[in-house]
């Protein structure tokens, strides 16, 4: 069982980008429920955070095979994708903290709809979260890797 700890506010009501866009224009903020405000103590010392949220507006069925829209029809397994259509509709985005004012975190662009329920926030820690030997997996096989 999950408990909503706040709400994500974005300019997106009908469509959103596939991934967070750091320099996206608009008002992007996370509003924490007052009961959790003390949990923001020292968070402003971090540059980036993980935002974990409930993808609550999906109406399509989950499929274990997906074709990312930017791959010209390549079929891959769901768990090898970043499709929002998951068995558990949990989203994860890494965003930059611009500032924190009381119970609100003003952030860089997020790839979520306005009003999305917030489940958790975790700090992005440079040496723990940045893996120097990471790769692009099957994306390396594409002629045009940019999307």
C-alpha positions as a printed NumPy array, in Angstrom:
array([[  0.   ,   0.   ,   0.   ],
       [  1.315,   3.431,  -0.934],
       [  0.544,   6.761,   0.646],
       [  0.454,   9.962,  -1.394],
       [  2.787,  12.532,   0.195],
       [  2.06 ,  15.423,  -2.149],
       [  1.21 ,  16.443,  -5.677],
       [  3.26 ,  17.35 ,  -8.737],
       [  2.331,  20.57 , -10.535],
       [  3.284,  20.972, -14.214],
       [  1.929,  22.853, -17.247],
       [  0.91 ,  19.548, -18.893],
       [ -2.774,  18.631, -18.934],
       [ -3.145,  16.492, -22.094],
       [  0.343,  15.56 , -23.271],
       [  3.787,  15.5  , -21.673],
       [  7.304,  14.776, -22.939],
       [  8.61 ,  11.196, -22.875],
       [ 11.487,  12.16 , -20.576],
       [ 12.168,  15.157, -18.304],
       [ 13.508,  18.189, -20.189],
       [ 15.843,  20.141, -17.917],
       [ 15.321,  23.533, -19.591],
       [ 11.604,  23.072, -20.273],
       [  9.558,  26.273, -19.971],
       [  6.776,  26.521, -17.453],
       [  6.033,  26.132, -13.781],
       [  7.288,  22.813, -12.388],
       [  6.951,  22.188,  -8.693],
       [  6.319,  19.54 ,  -6.117],
       [  3.919,  20.419,  -3.319],
       [  4.499,  18.315,  -0.224],
       [  1.609,  17.657,   2.161],
       [  2.16 ,  19.68 ,   5.344],
       [  2.567,  16.532,   7.449],
       [  5.79 ,  15.766,   5.516],
       [  7.345,  19.257,   5.336],
       [  9.976,  18.468,   8.015],
       [ 11.241,  15.717,   5.705],
       [ 12.57 ,  18.421,   3.347],
       [ 15.225,  19.501,   5.878],
       [ 18.653,  19.736,   4.118],
       [ 17.229,  18.572,   0.766],
       [ 18.223,  21.932,  -0.766],
       [ 21.878,  20.867,  -0.376],
       [ 21.398,  18.428,  -3.268],
       [ 21.349,  19.504,  -6.911],
       [ 19.118,  16.651,  -8.199],
       [ 16.387,  14.425,  -6.788],
       [ 14.537,  11.289,  -7.8  ],
       [ 10.808,  11.941,  -7.975],
       [  8.686,   8.811,  -7.559],
       [  5.046,   9.112,  -8.475],
       [  1.85 ,   7.228,  -9.273],
       [  1.116,   7.219, -13.016],
       [ -2.595,   7.665, -12.408],
       [ -3.917,   8.653, -15.844],
       [ -3.142,   5.566, -17.904],
       [ -6.075,   3.946, -19.64 ],
       [ -4.308,   1.479, -21.929],
       [ -3.525,  -2.131, -21.111],
       [ -0.063,  -3.288, -20.098],
       [  1.797,  -5.322, -22.709],
       [  5.002,  -7.24 , -22.05 ],
       [  6.232,  -6.283, -25.548],
       [  6.389,  -2.615, -26.55 ],
       [  7.501,  -0.517, -29.525],
       [  8.987,   2.777, -28.303],
       [  7.625,   5.497, -30.626],
       [ 11.106,   6.752, -31.546],
       [ 12.453,   3.34 , -32.699],
       [ 10.621,   2.91 , -36.035],
       [  8.709,  -0.169, -34.907],
       [ 11.418,  -2.059, -32.969],
       [  9.758,  -4.421, -30.495],
       [ 11.393,  -4.877, -27.091],
       [ 10.428,  -6.276, -23.721],
       [  8.556,  -3.972, -21.36 ],
       [ 11.295,  -4.138, -18.74 ],
       [ 13.895,  -3.108, -21.358],
       [ 11.875,   0.061, -21.957],
       [ 10.874,   3.241, -20.191],
       [  7.233,   2.859, -21.171],
       [  4.852,   4.29 , -18.557],
       [  2.56 ,   1.263, -19.055],
       [  3.811,  -0.949, -16.221],
       [  2.273,  -3.718, -14.113],
       [  2.638,  -1.26 , -11.206],
       [  2.07 ,   2.285, -12.51 ],
       [  5.031,   3.875, -10.723],
       [  6.995,   6.639, -12.424],
       [ 10.538,   7.814, -11.757],
       [ 12.138,  11.061, -12.92 ],
       [ 15.416,  12.768, -12.075],
       [ 14.992,  16.533, -11.841],
       [ 17.088,  19.503, -10.772],
       [ 16.137,  21.425,  -7.643],
       [ 15.923,  25.145,  -8.385],
       [ 14.821,  26.158,  -4.888],
       [ 12.671,  25.056,  -1.972],
       [ 10.115,  27.409,  -0.441],
       [  8.341,  26.058,   2.64 ],
       [  6.612,  22.862,   1.428],
       [  7.251,  23.406,  -2.305],
       [ 10.191,  22.231,  -4.393],
       [ 10.6  ,  24.256,  -7.581],
       [ 12.281,  22.021, -10.16 ],
       [ 13.474,  21.736, -13.718],
       [ 11.081,  20.241, -16.273],
       [  9.233,  17.032, -15.435],
       [  7.577,  14.522, -17.732],
       [  4.325,  14.164, -15.783],
       [  0.799,  15.548, -15.917],
       [ -0.394,  18.304, -13.634],
       [ -1.904,  16.863, -10.467],
       [  0.115,  13.617, -10.5  ],
       [  0.227,  12.026,  -7.017],
       [  3.693,  12.128,  -5.418],
       [  4.824,   8.935,  -3.654],
       [  8.399,   9.732,  -2.614],
       [ 11.514,  11.845,  -3.134],
       [ 15.091,  10.65 ,  -2.804],
       [ 18.308,  12.619,  -3.221],
       [ 20.441,  11.891,  -6.261],
       [ 23.944,  11.295,  -4.871],
       [ 26.778,  11.679,  -7.373],
       [ 28.973,   8.645,  -6.605],
       [ 26.098,   6.322,  -5.727],
       [ 23.799,   7.154,  -8.629],
       [ 26.179,   7.902, -11.484],
       [ 27.619,   4.68 , -12.896],
       [ 30.664,   5.335, -15.097],
       [ 30.39 ,   1.919, -16.796],
       [ 26.713,   2.274, -17.754],
       [ 25.776,   1.789, -21.407],
       [ 22.924,   2.295, -23.884],
       [ 21.898,  -1.371, -24.198],
       [ 19.811,  -2.098, -27.306],
       [ 19.686,   1.635, -28.138],
       [ 23.277,   1.269, -29.435],
       [ 21.874,  -0.895, -32.27 ],
       [ 19.685,   1.903, -33.652],
       [ 20.843,   3.979, -36.604],
       [ 19.419,   7.14 , -35.079],
       [ 19.907,   7.021, -31.294],
       [ 18.684,  10.577, -30.727],
       [ 15.08 ,  10.981, -29.62 ]])
